[in-house]
Amino acid sequence: MWKRLKIDSSRSLGRSTIGFKSVFGELFEFGNVTVKTVDPESALVSKAVKAPAKNKQLIRQAIASNQFDNLVDRILASGGKLEDFI
């Protein structure tokens, strides 16, 4: 049997992630498996660092939206290059 767990939305909005760590929230818990979500800002940072060419337009739009306060700083701190998105 499974149960749906409540996600703490204040931790998963992609805003002001302290120390630039990914924030995970539990979505479902099954017998041997737990399904978790990652905050949107952390997902964008991962895409920007691991596959910048593939995600160029997505990262540009995210930066331009001003919805993620720490996105540029986190990309740089994680070894990403902003020139990949120019």
N, C-alpha and C positions, 0 to 999 in steps of 0.2 A: 504494500500500500504506500501511497505517497502523500505528502502534505505540502501545501503551498505556504511558503514563508513570506512574511512581510518584509519588504525592502525598505531600509532607512533611506528615504529619498534625499535627505540632506547630505548623505555620503556618496550618492551616485549621480549627482547632477553635473559633475565635471567642473566644479568651481573651487578654486582655492585649495587644491589638494596639497596638504602640508608635506614638505620634504620631497615633493615630486614622486611619490609612490603611487602605484595603481591602487584604486579602491574597489574592492569586490563586495557585492551584496549577494546573499543567497536568494535564489528564486524558487527552487524546488528541492526537496530532500526525499529521495527514494531510499529503499533498503540499503543498497551499497553505493549509491551515487548521489552526489550533491551537485546541482546545477547552479552555477553562479553567473552573475553579470559583472561587467567591468564598466567603470565610469566612462562616459564618452570622450572626455579629454585624454585619458590614458590610451584609449583605442586609437585616437588620431595621432598621438605621439608615436605609438608603435608603427603605424602605417607610414608616417613621415620618415622614420629612421630606417625601417626595414625595406621599404619599397617606394622610395620617393618618386621615381619616374611613373610608376603605375598609378599612384595616388595624388599626382600633382594638382589636378583640378579640385579634388576633394579638400586637400589641405589649404589651397588658395581660398576657397569658399569659407572654410572654417575660420581662417585668420581674418578675412574681410568681415565676417559676421559679428565680430567682437563679443561672441557668446562665451568664449573660453579665455578667461583673464590671464592664465599662465601658459597658454599653448606655445607661444614663441619661445619663452624662457625654458620650458620643458623640452622642446625639440632641441634647442642648443645644448642644454645640460646633458641630454642623452646621446649627443654625438651627431645630431643631424645638422644639415647645412641649409640655411634659408635661401641661398642662391639656387638650390634645386627647384624652388617654387617661383622663381622670377620668370 
